[in-house]
Amino acid sequence: MIPIPLVCLMYSTLDPAEYVEIARVVQVEAYRHSNDEYGVAANIMNRVASDDFPDSIQGVTCLLYTSPS
């Protein structure tokens, strides 16, 4: 399991499963130790906030991997 910093759990409305889902997508999509990691996570969160995409992290990440290229 991916460790989640305690401070993240204290100040966020995300549950641990959502953190894990974001971490998995970031691990696959972004170059490690780069600004790409932040960009991928921010993109997911922006899509969740948008009316054009599903309202959950799982919904957005499933959409990313099931939609045609």
Secondary structure, DSSP 8 states (H G I E B T S, - for coil): -----HHHHHS-S--HHHHHHHHHHHHHHS-TTSHHHHHHHHHHHHHHHSTTS-SSHHHHHHHHHHS--
